[in-house]
Amino acid sequence: MITFLILIIVALIVVIIYLLIDRNKLINLKDEVIIDNTKEENEQQPEILNKKYAIKLINKEAEGNALSSINTSYSKINKAVPLWWFNISPEKFESDLNLILAHNDGFIWVFLPEGSVTNPKRKFRFREDKGLIELKISTQTGYNYLRDESSGGIGFGFEQFIKKEFKI
């Protein structure tokens, strides 16, 4: 009787191990499919536009890798106030700086070449508490469109620096 119970227990252990191995194979197969779907030729647009995807689109369009997460800042339209809000280190204005202004239909790529904004602490609101430049770029049509509306700024216009608008 004890031998019979031991055989049943061993058989159950073997079945459980077999099921776990098969389950891991299924999981690995699923992972491979997911990995295959992330290949560049099969890549789909993300449901929500993000900084990484926008940089990838711009670099593909520009046929290079000029944009990176280091030289690019990204903002969606603020839900409370209709503007793009950035907090950027003043040092980033010393070299080429890219701003991605996301909206419902895509995004606007603003390119500020090195030297186009001298002394950003005087042109924009400088947050002493954070050590950052605060940009509040208007989405409102008319004169204020793409102008900085931060208090302490001079109403700097970014419209002249639009490199391209992307529709998604």
Helices and strands as residue ranges (DSSP letters): H 2-37, G 40-42, H 51-62, E 72-75, E 83-88, G 90-94, E 97-103, E 106-112, H 120-123, E 125-127, E 132-138, G 159-161, E 162-167
